[in-house]
Amino acid sequence: MFDAMQKADILIEGMQWIRRFRGKVTVIKLGGSAMEDARALAHLLLDIVYMETVGMRPVIVHGGGAAISRAMAEAGIAARFVHGRRYTDDDSLEIVEEVLAGKVNQRLIDEIDVLGGKAESLCFRTKNVLFGEPLELRDEDGTILDLGHVGHVTRVDAEPIRELCSQWVVPVIPSMCMTEDGRKLNVNADTAAMAVAKAMHAEKFVFLSDVNGVRVDKDDPDSLLHSITADDARRLIADGIIVGGMIPKVQACLDVLSEGVKKVHIIDGVLRHSLLLEIFTSKGIGTEILPNLPKRGNGPIE
């Protein structure tokens, strides 16, 4: 009886969040370790099916870097990176499309199907929604770096995404875009997901990370900050508390918030049911970043 009452308490706690987010769009950037761990991926997709079942409107934007690297190795093509971006020549682009818009995308759709949900692809092979142009990066002396077929998103066709959401179908979007004249480009998954979140005026944008969020001590998971504002985040960067690879991730979160997205979450994608625990509990298990509004849990110490 005690266990049953505990379960009832959990359901009641979740009800307030279900009511608040019913009908609202949540964009989820799927990638990293979670994509390589079959068990973790299954739990994440089950969470997404649950979100749709209770009336939320999840949208998946995914990468697949490790799968691309494996496919390139099998094809005898050495991976090459320029300032952290995958150099994409003609042969590489063909593999990127086959992996992202093909195998990985279809795998996610099939698994959501098996879990009782419904998902559809939005990409070159169905209905493309991401449009962009070649990405220009410069080195220290201002020289433009050659990245091959690498781009960034300049426009999102949001209407097909809204249409699927209204039909209670989960849109699944690979991180590739097309130029206005029909050329295909490889795109960083984080920036592609950010573009979708902005275009959809999402209630939430969820970064799946390899750590549990923003920490006071980057090496101590127990020093997690459950909730910070945009101003807190800027101060934590300036004070050297947010360091390393977390800096560009948090800066990306601030950019999304500045474009009207209501809230950003950074969570550990490998933790079982991390999405449900973050969204449907009062404390959450990751870090939420808000646009200078009241915080939950333990914000940074003044």
C-alpha positions in Angstrom: 0.0 0.0 0.0 2.9 2.4 0.8 4.5 1.8 -2.6 1.1 2.4 -4.3 0.7 5.7 -2.4 4.2 6.8 -3.4 3.3 6.1 -7.0 0.1 8.2 -6.7 2.2 11.0 -5.2 4.5 10.9 -8.2 1.6 11.0 -10.6 0.1 14.0 -8.8 3.4 15.9 -8.8 3.6 15.3 -12.5 0.1 16.5 -13.1 0.9 20.2 -12.6 3.6 20.1 -15.2 1.5 18.0 -17.6 -1.2 20.7 -17.5 1.3 23.5 -17.8 3.1 22.1 -20.9 0.1 20.5 -22.6 0.0 21.6 -26.2 3.5 23.3 -26.0 6.4 22.5 -28.2 9.6 21.0 -26.7 12.6 20.7 -29.1 15.1 18.0 -28.1 18.6 17.8 -29.5 19.5 14.2 -29.7 23.1 13.1 -30.1 26.3 12.3 -28.3 26.6 9.3 -26.0 22.9 8.7 -25.8 22.8 7.8 -29.5 25.5 5.2 -29.0 23.9 3.5 -25.9 20.9 1.4 -27.1 19.4 1.2 -23.6 19.7 5.0 -23.0 18.3 5.7 -26.4 15.3 3.4 -25.8 14.6 5.2 -22.5 14.8 8.6 -24.1 12.5 7.7 -26.9 10.0 6.2 -24.4 10.1 9.5 -22.5 9.3 11.3 -25.8 6.4 9.0 -26.5 5.1 9.6 -23.0 5.4 13.4 -23.5 3.3 13.2 -26.7 0.8 10.9 -25.0 0.1 13.4 -22.3 -0.4 16.3 -24.7 3.1 17.8 -25.2 4.5 18.3 -28.7 8.1 17.0 -28.8 10.3 17.7 -31.8 13.5 15.7 -32.3 16.6 17.2 -34.1 19.4 14.6 -34.2 23.0 14.2 -35.2 25.0 11.0 -35.6 28.7 11.8 -35.5 29.9 8.5 -34.3 27.8 6.6 -36.9 29.1 8.8 -39.6 32.7 8.2 -38.5 32.1 4.4 -38.6 30.6 4.6 -42.0 33.4 6.7 -43.4 36.0 4.3 -41.9 34.2 1.4 -43.6 34.4 3.3 -46.9 38.1 3.9 -46.4 37.6 7.7 -45.9 39.6 9.3 -43.1 37.7 11.7 -40.9 39.0 15.3 -41.1 38.1 18.1 -38.8 38.7 21.9 -39.2 38.2 23.9 -36.1 36.0 21.2 -34.7 33.8 21.0 -37.8 33.7 17.8 -39.9 35.2 18.5 -43.3 32.7 17.3 -45.8 33.8 16.6 -49.4 31.6 15.0 -52.1 32.1 11.4 -50.9 31.7 12.3 -47.3 28.5 14.2 -48.0 27.0 11.1 -49.6 27.8 9.1 -46.5 26.5 11.8 -44.2 23.2 11.9 -46.0 22.9 8.1 -46.0 23.6 7.9 -42.3 21.7 10.9 -41.0 18.8 11.2 -43.4 18.7 7.5 -43.9 19.8 4.9 -41.3 19.8 7.0 -38.1 16.6 8.9 -38.9 14.7 5.7 -39.8 16.0 3.9 -36.8 14.5 6.6 -34.5 11.2 6.6 -36.3 11.0 2.7 -36.2 11.8 2.6 -32.4 9.2 5.3 -31.6 6.7 3.1 -33.6 7.6 0.0 -31.6 7.2 2.0 -28.3 3.6 2.9 -29.3 4.2 6.4 -30.7 4.1 7.8 -34.2 7.0 9.7 -35.8 7.7 11.0 -39.3 10.9 12.2 -40.9 11.3 15.8 -42.2 14.4 15.8 -44.5 15.4 15.8 -48.2 13.8 12.4 -48.7 10.4 13.5 -47.4 9.8 17.2 -46.8 12.8 19.4 -46.2 12.4 22.1 -43.5 16.0 23.3 -42.9 17.5 25.8 -45.4 20.8 27.4 -45.2 24.1 28.5 -46.8 27.7 27.4 -46.7 29.4 28.1 -43.4 32.4 30.5 -43.5 35.0 30.1 -40.7 38.2 32.2 -40.6 41.5 31.3 -38.9 43.5 33.7 -36.7 44.8 35.7 -39.7 41.3 36.1 -41.3 41.8 33.5 -44.0 38.6 31.7 -44.9 38.8 28.0 -44.0 37.6 25.4 -46.5 35.0 23.1 -44.9 33.6 21.6 -48.0 29.8 21.0 -47.9 29.3 22.3 -44.4 26.6 24.9 -43.8 24.5 26.7 -41.2 20.7 27.1 -41.0 19.3 30.5 -42.1 15.7 29.5 -42.5 13.3 26.9 -41.0 10.0 26.0 -42.7 8.1 25.7 -39.4 4.7 24.9 -41.0 5.3 21.2 -41.7 6.7 20.8 -38.2 3.6 22.4 -36.7 1.3 20.3 -38.9 2.9 17.0 -37.7 2.7 18.2 -34.1 -1.0 19.0 -34.5 -1.5 15.5 -35.7 0.3 14.1 -32.6 3.1 12.9 -34.7 6.7 13.4 -33.5 8.8 15.2 -36.2 12.3 13.7 -36.5 14.8 16.1 -38.3 18.4 15.2 -39.2 21.0 17.9 -39.0 21.4 18.7 -42.7 20.1 21.6 -44.6 19.6 22.6 -48.3 20.6 25.9 -50.0 17.9 27.8 -51.9 19.3 26.4 -55.1 19.1 22.8 -53.9 22.7 22.0 -52.7 22.8 19.7 -49.6 25.0 20.7 -46.6 26.1 19.0 -43.4 25.1 21.1 -40.3 26.2 21.0 -36.7 23.4 19.3 -34.8 23.4 21.8 -31.9 23.0 24.8 -34.2 20.3 23.0 -36.3 18.3 22.2 -33.1 18.7 25.8 -31.9 17.3 27.1 -35.2 14.3 24.8 -35.0 13.6 25.9 -31.3 13.7 29.5 -32.3 11.5 29.1 -35.3 8.9 27.1 -33.3 9.0 29.6 -30.4 9.5 26.5 -28.3 8.4 26.3 -24.6 11.5 24.2 -23.9 14.7 23.4 -25.6 16.6 20.3 -24.2 20.3 19.8 -24.7 21.2 16.1 -24.1 24.8 16.2 -22.7 27.4 13.8 -21.4 27.3 15.5 -18.0 24.3 16.2 -15.7 24.3 20.0 -16.3 26.1 23.1 -15.0 28.3 22.5 -12.0 30.0 24.7 -9.4 32.9 22.2 -9.6 33.1 20.7 -13.1 34.4 17.4 -11.7 31.8 17.0 -9.0 28.3 15.9 -10.2 26.9 16.7 -6.8 27.7 20.4 -7.3 25.0 20.6 -9.9 23.1 23.9 -10.2 19.5 22.9 -10.8 18.4 26.4 -11.9 20.1 29.5 -13.1 19.1 32.6 -14.9 20.7 34.1 -18.0 22.5 36.7 -15.9 23.7 33.9 -13.5 25.1 32.0 -16.5 27.0 35.1 -17.8 28.5 35.6 -14.3 29.5 32.0 -13.9 31.3 32.2 -17.2 33.0 35.5 -16.2 34.0 34.0 -12.8 35.6 30.9 -14.4 33.1 28.5 -12.9 31.6 27.4 -16.2 34.7 26.3 -18.2 35.8 24.2 -21.2 33.2 22.7 -23.5 30.3 23.8 -21.3 31.0 27.5 -22.2 29.8 27.2 -25.9 26.9 25.1 -24.8 25.7 27.6 -22.3 26.3 30.5 -24.7 24.1 28.6 -27.2 21.5 28.4 -24.5 21.6 32.1 -23.9 21.2 32.7 -27.7 18.1 30.6 -27.8 16.6 32.3 -24.8 17.2 35.7 -26.4 15.1 34.6 -29.4 12.0 33.9 -27.3 12.4 30.2 -26.2 11.0 30.1 -22.7 13.4 27.7 -21.0 16.5 25.6 -21.8 17.5 22.4 -20.1 20.9 20.7 -20.0 20.6 17.1 -18.9 22.6 13.8 -18.9 21.2 11.9 -21.8 22.4 8.5 -20.6 20.6 8.7 -17.2 17.5 6.5 -17.3 14.3 8.6 -18.1 16.2 11.8 -17.8 13.7 13.7 -19.8 10.7 12.7 -17.6 12.6 13.4 -14.5 13.7 16.9 -15.7 10.3 18.0 -17.0 7.8 16.4 -14.7 9.4 16.8 -11.3 9.7 20.0 -9.3 13.5 19.8 -8.7 14.6 18.0 -11.9 17.9 16.2 -12.5 19.7 18.7 -14.7 20.2 22.4 -15.1 17.4 24.7 -16.3 18.4 28.1 -17.7 15.7 30.8 -17.6 15.5 34.3 -19.0 16.0 36.1 -15.6 12.8 34.8 -14.0 12.3 33.2 -10.6 14.3 30.0 -10.2 13.6 26.5 -8.8 15.9 24.5 -6.5 19.4 25.6 -5.7 20.5 28.5 -7.8 24.1 29.8 -7.6 25.4 31.0 -4.2 25.6 34.8 -4.2 
